[in-house]
């Protein structure tokens, strides 16, 4: 018998042991065909076994599962190629289907491709040194080595996961961070020792806007303000909606800097013009409280509390202005 025929027959026998009669005895016969430096790659559970011991443990688990399922072979083919006198490649395919377990239940059907490298040892025994098997997907197009349709679906699924993750961090109406995510990001910056200004912005008389123009107009005003905050703070800061008509921002400028004042004045000017269009010529202002951690280490809560106190001070002295927190 030619070596090629012998190796094809040996491979067929081992496959039949594995698929049709996965007993402990046959499991032992399969292992006997492996060399001491045997390795295996598969797609069933993304197996990669780089040693004989790992493969034995992995295949044992597979055999336990396989013993609970009975298959029939619908088609199989084997081909052998001599690589040299003591080495050969055997490749082929097996198409199997689960025997009907119960009427009406879904069937398992697999079309597996495999390639095996055999090497003849010093005693004349042919041993497997490497096995690679894979199962083509139904999405795989003709002449494709990898199912492009499936890879596209995987990429789309990952993008969808990222989208949902991002949305879970955002205030869905305004598109800025929600309070929890805003706080998390400020805390990360504080842990790094960053010096920052924390702004809390509260719209003045926002309830009157909703009562007079309706909640849809109020929502439009909030969206417009959020868009402006992104314009003036997004590049070098962090923006969040912390509730109702309250927003919070931070930047990494020096406390009380002239640049911070200019930024706020530009924000106010553009907001006045835009809000007047939304409110039919009327203007709705806002008050801002600002706190900085320039000279001391502060937690987010401490910084937030100071900025919040500054907001109330701005409200109490006339609204539509900003106030820096000052120690009394």
Backbone torsions as a table, in degrees:
resi	resn	phi	psi	omega
1	UNK	NA	133.9	177.5
2	UNK	-65.2	150.8	-180.0
3	UNK	-59.9	-40.4	-179.2
4	UNK	-59.5	-43.6	179.9
5	UNK	-66.0	-40.5	179.9
6	UNK	-62.0	-44.8	-177.5
7	UNK	-69.4	-36.1	175.3
8	UNK	-63.7	-42.3	178.9
9	UNK	-65.2	-41.8	178.8
10	UNK	-62.4	-43.3	-179.9
11	UNK	-63.6	-42.7	179.0
12	UNK	-61.7	-41.3	-179.9
13	UNK	-62.4	-45.1	-178.9
14	UNK	-64.9	-38.9	178.6
15	UNK	-64.9	-39.5	178.7
16	UNK	-67.5	-38.7	174.2
17	UNK	-57.9	-47.1	-174.5
18	UNK	-66.9	-42.0	-172.6
19	UNK	-91.8	-40.4	-171.4
20	UNK	-98.3	-27.7	-175.8
21	UNK	-143.9	68.3	-174.2
22	UNK	-78.9	64.0	178.8
23	UNK	-88.3	168.3	178.2
24	UNK	-63.5	-38.2	179.4
25	UNK	-63.2	-45.8	-179.2
26	UNK	-69.4	-32.0	174.9
27	UNK	-59.0	-41.7	177.3
28	UNK	-64.3	-37.9	179.6
29	UNK	-66.2	-36.4	178.2
30	UNK	-63.2	-46.4	-177.8
31	UNK	-63.6	-31.7	-179.8
32	UNK	-62.3	-22.7	-179.4
33	UNK	-85.5	-4.4	-178.2
34	UNK	-89.3	143.1	173.9
35	UNK	-80.6	168.2	-178.3
36	UNK	-65.6	-25.7	179.5
37	UNK	-106.8	36.1	-178.3
38	UNK	-65.8	142.8	174.9
39	UNK	-138.8	157.5	-176.6
40	UNK	-149.2	142.3	173.3
41	UNK	-127.4	134.2	179.4
42	UNK	-145.4	166.8	179.7
43	UNK	-110.9	-7.6	-178.5
44	UNK	-55.3	-49.1	174.9
45	UNK	-130.4	29.5	-178.3
46	UNK	57.1	44.5	-176.6
47	UNK	-73.3	137.5	167.7
48	UNK	-137.8	106.2	-179.7
49	UNK	-111.9	117.3	-174.9
50	UNK	-100.7	3.0	178.6
51	UNK	-144.2	162.0	178.7
52	UNK	-59.3	-44.1	-177.5
53	UNK	-64.1	-44.5	179.8
54	UNK	-61.7	-41.2	-179.2
55	UNK	-65.5	-40.8	178.8
56	UNK	-60.8	-47.0	179.8
57	UNK	-63.1	-42.1	-178.7
58	UNK	-68.3	-44.0	-178.5
59	UNK	-69.1	-27.9	177.0
60	UNK	-64.5	-41.8	177.3
61	UNK	-64.7	-39.8	178.1
62	UNK	-63.9	-40.2	-179.1
63	UNK	-65.2	-35.7	177.0
64	UNK	-61.0	-44.0	177.7
65	UNK	-69.4	-40.2	-177.1
66	UNK	-65.0	-30.8	-178.7
67	UNK	-65.7	-17.4	-179.3
68	UNK	-90.9	-5.4	-178.3
69	UNK	-127.4	133.8	178.9
70	UNK	-106.8	129.6	-178.1
71	UNK	-113.1	160.4	166.1
72	UNK	-124.6	143.6	179.5
73	UNK	-89.9	121.4	179.5
74	UNK	-88.0	-33.5	179.3
75	UNK	-162.6	151.2	176.7
76	UNK	-156.8	149.4	176.6
77	UNK	-149.2	150.4	-175.1
78	UNK	-140.0	141.0	178.9
79	UNK	-139.8	138.0	-179.2
80	UNK	-122.2	143.3	177.3
81	UNK	-134.2	127.1	177.2
82	UNK	-77.0	127.2	177.1
83	UNK	-90.4	-34.0	171.8
84	UNK	-162.5	-174.7	-175.2
85	UNK	-62.6	-32.1	-176.4
86	UNK	-113.2	17.8	179.8
87	UNK	-146.1	142.1	-178.2
88	UNK	-148.4	155.5	175.2
89	UNK	-112.4	127.8	173.1
90	UNK	-117.4	128.7	179.2
91	UNK	-136.4	162.5	-179.4
92	UNK	171.9	-161.1	-178.8
93	UNK	-150.9	150.3	178.8
94	UNK	-135.0	129.2	178.2
95	UNK	-111.9	116.6	-176.7
96	UNK	-125.5	157.2	177.7
97	UNK	-138.4	141.2	178.2
98	UNK	-68.5	136.3	173.1
99	UNK	-66.1	138.8	-174.3
100	UNK	-52.6	112.3	180.0
101	UNK	-74.1	-54.6	177.0
102	UNK	-143.6	148.6	-178.6
103	UNK	-60.1	130.5	176.8
104	UNK	93.5	-13.6	179.8
105	UNK	-80.0	154.3	179.3
106	UNK	-69.0	144.4	179.9
107	UNK	-99.0	150.5	173.1
108	UNK	-99.2	129.2	178.4
109	UNK	-135.3	129.2	-175.7
110	UNK	-130.8	140.6	175.7
111	UNK	-121.5	98.8	-171.0
112	UNK	-101.6	138.0	172.2
113	UNK	-108.9	146.4	-178.5
114	UNK	-147.0	158.8	170.4
115	UNK	-144.3	138.6	-175.4
116	UNK	-132.8	133.7	172.5
117	UNK	-99.8	123.9	175.7
118	UNK	-108.7	143.5	173.3
119	UNK	-131.1	137.9	179.1
120	UNK	-86.2	123.9	-177.9
121	UNK	-82.4	-176.8	-175.5
122	UNK	-66.0	-22.3	179.9
123	UNK	-91.8	3.4	177.7
124	UNK	86.2	12.3	178.3
125	UNK	-94.3	133.4	178.4
126	UNK	-85.5	123.9	-176.6
127	UNK	-121.2	142.3	174.0
128	UNK	-75.2	129.0	174.6
129	UNK	-107.3	-21.1	178.1
130	UNK	-155.8	138.1	176.9
131	UNK	-129.9	131.4	175.9
132	UNK	-129.5	122.8	176.6
133	UNK	-132.9	150.6	-178.4
134	UNK	-150.9	160.0	179.8
135	UNK	-121.5	114.3	177.3
136	UNK	-60.7	149.1	179.0
137	UNK	-95.6	153.9	179.7
138	UNK	-64.1	-22.7	179.6
139	UNK	-74.5	-16.4	-172.2
140	UNK	-68.8	126.1	-179.5
141	UNK	-81.1	165.5	179.5
142	UNK	-63.5	139.2	179.3
143	UNK	68.2	11.6	176.3
144	UNK	-94.0	132.4	175.5
145	UNK	-79.8	-22.7	178.1
146	UNK	-137.9	138.9	-177.5
147	UNK	-67.6	97.6	-177.8
148	UNK	-61.6	-39.2	-180.0
149	UNK	-59.7	-40.7	179.9
150	UNK	-68.6	-40.7	-179.9
151	UNK	-63.9	-35.5	176.9
152	UNK	-65.0	-42.2	179.7
153	UNK	-64.0	-39.9	178.6
154	UNK	-62.8	-45.1	179.8
155	UNK	-62.4	-42.6	178.1
156	UNK	-63.2	-38.5	179.0
157	UNK	-64.9	-41.3	179.3
158	UNK	-66.5	-38.7	177.4
159	UNK	-64.3	-36.7	178.7
160	UNK	-67.1	-39.3	176.8
161	UNK	-60.4	-44.9	179.7
162	UNK	-63.9	-37.8	178.9
163	UNK	-63.4	-46.2	179.4
164	UNK	-65.0	-37.4	177.8
165	UNK	-62.3	-44.6	179.6
166	UNK	-64.5	-42.8	-179.2
167	UNK	-64.5	-32.4	179.2
168	UNK	-66.8	-19.9	-179.9
169	UNK	-94.6	-10.7	-171.7
170	UNK	-106.0	154.4	166.8
171	UNK	-80.0	114.8	-167.8
172	UNK	-67.2	-26.8	-178.7
173	UNK	-77.5	-41.2	-172.8
174	UNK	-101.8	-18.7	178.6
175	UNK	81.4	9.5	173.8
176	UNK	-104.0	173.7	-178.9
177	UNK	-62.4	146.1	169.9
178	UNK	-76.4	173.5	-172.5
179	UNK	-60.8	-44.5	-177.9
180	UNK	-60.9	-44.6	-179.0
181	UNK	-70.3	-37.1	177.0
182	UNK	-60.8	-48.5	-179.6
183	UNK	-59.5	-43.5	-179.1
184	UNK	-58.6	-42.4	-177.9
185	UNK	-72.6	-35.1	176.3
186	UNK	-67.7	-41.5	179.1
187	UNK	-61.7	-36.8	177.3
188	UNK	-62.4	-40.6	179.5
189	UNK	-68.7	-39.7	179.4
190	UNK	-65.1	-38.0	178.0
191	UNK	-63.7	-28.5	178.0
192	UNK	-80.8	-2.9	179.9
193	UNK	82.0	17.2	-178.4
194	UNK	-70.3	141.0	172.4
195	UNK	-92.8	129.9	-175.2
196	UNK	-148.4	162.6	172.1
197	UNK	-106.5	130.3	177.0
198	UNK	-108.3	123.4	-179.4
199	UNK	-108.2	135.5	168.7
200	UNK	-117.8	125.1	-177.2
201	UNK	-113.5	129.2	179.6
202	UNK	-128.2	123.4	179.6
203	UNK	-66.2	139.4	179.4
204	UNK	-84.4	131.9	174.1
205	UNK	55.1	39.2	-177.1
206	UNK	-66.9	-30.2	178.0
207	UNK	-59.9	-37.3	178.6
208	UNK	-64.9	-33.3	177.8
209	UNK	-63.3	-48.3	179.2
210	UNK	-62.7	-42.2	-177.7
211	UNK	-68.7	-34.9	-175.5
212	UNK	-86.4	-44.1	-172.1
213	UNK	-107.6	-12.1	-179.0
214	UNK	99.7	156.8	-176.5
215	UNK	-67.9	-29.5	178.7
216	UNK	-65.2	-37.7	176.2
217	UNK	-68.9	-39.4	176.1
218	UNK	-60.0	-42.3	177.6
219	UNK	-62.9	-40.1	178.9
220	UNK	-62.1	-39.3	178.8
221	UNK	-65.7	-41.3	178.4
222	UNK	-63.7	-40.9	179.3
223	UNK	-65.4	-40.2	179.8
224	UNK	-65.0	-43.9	179.2
225	UNK	-62.9	-42.5	178.9
226	UNK	-60.7	-38.4	178.7
227	UNK	-64.3	-39.4	177.6
228	UNK	-67.4	-40.5	178.7
229	UNK	-61.9	-38.3	177.0
230	UNK	-64.9	-35.4	178.9
231	UNK	-65.3	-42.4	-172.2
232	UNK	-94.6	-16.7	-175.8
233	UNK	-124.5	-17.6	-170.8
234	UNK	-65.0	-36.3	-173.7
235	UNK	-63.7	-39.6	-177.3
236	UNK	-131.3	27.1	-177.6
237	UNK	-151.4	-169.1	-179.3
238	UNK	-133.8	139.9	-175.0
239	UNK	-128.9	139.3	177.1
240	UNK	-146.2	155.3	171.1
241	UNK	-102.8	119.9	-172.8
242	UNK	-102.5	3.8	175.9
243	UNK	149.2	144.8	173.4
244	UNK	37.0	-109.9	-178.4
245	UNK	-106.8	24.8	179.5
246	UNK	-110.9	135.0	176.2
247	UNK	-124.3	159.9	174.9
248	UNK	-134.7	143.5	179.1
249	UNK	-137.5	160.6	170.2
250	UNK	-141.7	151.5	168.6
251	UNK	-137.2	173.0	-174.4
252	UNK	-114.5	37.0	178.1
253	UNK	-91.3	165.3	178.7
254	UNK	-67.8	144.7	-179.6
255	UNK	-56.6	131.1	176.2
256	UNK	69.0	17.5	-175.4
257	UNK	-68.5	153.0	177.8
258	UNK	-62.8	-33.5	-179.7
259	UNK	-63.6	-38.7	177.9
260	UNK	-62.3	-42.5	178.6
261	UNK	-63.2	-42.4	179.3
262	UNK	-63.9	-39.9	178.9
263	UNK	-60.8	-45.6	-178.8
264	UNK	-67.0	-38.5	178.8
265	UNK	-64.8	-39.9	177.4
266	UNK	-65.4	-40.0	176.6
267	UNK	-60.9	-46.0	-179.4
268	UNK	-61.1	-45.4	-178.0
269	UNK	-60.6	-44.5	-178.3
270	UNK	-71.5	-35.6	179.0
271	UNK	-66.4	-40.7	178.7
272	UNK	-57.5	-46.2	-178.2
273	UNK	-65.7	-45.3	-177.6
274	UNK	-71.3	-41.0	-178.9
275	UNK	-66.9	-31.4	178.2
276	UNK	-63.6	-35.0	177.3
277	UNK	-69.0	-38.8	-179.6
278	UNK	-70.7	-35.6	-174.6
279	UNK	-103.2	27.8	174.8
280	UNK	56.2	47.2	175.6
281	UNK	93.3	-10.6	178.5
282	UNK	-90.4	165.8	-174.6
283	UNK	-128.1	132.4	174.9
284	UNK	-115.1	119.8	-176.2
285	UNK	-91.4	-173.6	176.0
286	UNK	-148.2	158.5	177.7
287	UNK	-116.2	144.4	-177.7
288	UNK	-129.5	135.1	171.0
289	UNK	-114.4	139.1	-174.6
290	UNK	-128.9	135.8	174.9
291	UNK	-132.4	146.7	-178.8
292	UNK	-127.8	154.8	177.7
293	UNK	-111.0	32.8	-170.5
294	UNK	-63.5	-39.8	-172.3
295	UNK	-107.9	2.3	-177.7
296	UNK	-155.9	161.0	177.1
297	UNK	-85.9	123.4	-178.9
298	UNK	-128.1	146.7	171.7
299	UNK	-80.4	168.3	176.8
300	UNK	-58.8	-43.8	-178.9
301	UNK	-60.9	-42.8	179.6
302	UNK	-65.2	-43.2	-179.9
303	UNK	-66.1	-41.7	-179.7
304	UNK	-63.9	-42.4	-179.1
305	UNK	-61.7	-39.8	178.9
306	UNK	-66.6	-44.8	178.7
307	UNK	-64.2	-36.4	178.8
308	UNK	-65.5	-40.4	177.0
309	UNK	-63.2	-37.8	178.7
310	UNK	-66.4	-34.3	176.2
311	UNK	-61.2	-48.0	-179.5
312	UNK	-63.1	-33.8	176.3
313	UNK	-64.5	-42.4	178.1
314	UNK	-62.5	-38.0	178.4
315	UNK	-65.0	-42.5	-173.7
316	UNK	-71.0	-23.5	-177.8
317	UNK	-103.0	14.6	171.7
318	UNK	131.7	-5.2	178.0
319	UNK	65.1	178.7	176.5
320	UNK	51.5	50.1	-178.7
321	UNK	-160.8	172.7	174.2
322	UNK	-120.7	149.4	-178.3
323	UNK	-135.5	133.2	173.0
324	UNK	-84.5	140.5	176.5
325	UNK	-68.4	133.5	177.6
326	UNK	-130.6	133.7	175.6
327	UNK	-63.3	135.9	179.3
328	UNK	-80.7	NA	NA
